[in-house]
Amino acid sequence: MNMDTILFDLDGTLIDTNELIIASFQHTFKHYGMAITREQTIEFIGPPLNESFASLVPAEQVAAMIDTYREHNLLHHDDYVTAFPHVVETIKQLKEHGLKLGIVTTKRFQSVEKGVKLTALEPFFDVTITLDDVTHAKPHPEPVIMAMKRLGAQRESTLMVGDNSHDIEAGQHAGVQTAAVAWSLKGREKMLEYNPTYILDDIRDLLTIIGV
């Protein structure tokens, strides 16, 4: 069956929020009197915030740290965030070709809305599934399955694209094809370890895969 639906992670896949995320984590840990390395923060890119903070601090401190993180992240969002090269024109071409497009992210809706508006991606997506919409975040398949239901998509003709193990695993658990992006901060070789169906060295590789 031909591919007719593509679901995308947002941060690190379509838009470059990496430095914003790193700065927000470093700000938050500093605020609470803790030091964190850049390498540690890179490991936090992808999973939900509560999971990342809970791995390092007591459970009762997590909620306050998430609030501090989000405050910094939203305040400085527009200073950092841009679309990755060729993303906007590629998404536009896919949309014009008739593909159903969705965003599946572990971010809250407020942050997602800022990102897609700032990068002019907002008009192209038929559905957006955020942390606010689900009980279980990626790598659980719930967000991917929810997006497919809303789009009327079939597993055999759906592709999940992302820059993190959570994205690839969520797609695999949902029974769809997957594509890992080589521009992930994790690096191309690390992304290949997750056994995606495809590896994208350039977002325009999607046009070849789909046959646009």
Secondary structure as UniProt FT lines:
FT   STRAND          5..8
FT   TURN            12..14
FT   STRAND          15..16
FT   HELIX           18..31
FT   TURN            32..33
FT   HELIX           38..43
FT   HELIX           49..54
FT   TURN            55..56
FT   HELIX           59..80
FT   STRAND          82..83
FT   TURN            85..86
FT   HELIX           87..96
FT   TURN            97..98
FT   STRAND          100..104
FT   HELIX           109..118
FT   TURN            119..120
FT   HELIX           122..124
FT   STRAND          127..129
FT   HELIX           131..133
FT   TURN            138..139
FT   HELIX           142..151
FT   HELIX           155..157
FT   STRAND          158..162
FT   HELIX           165..174
FT   STRAND          177..181
FT   TURN            182..183
FT   TURN            185..186
FT   HELIX           188..192
FT   TURN            193..194
FT   STRAND          198..200
FT   TURN            203..204
FT   HELIX           205..210
//
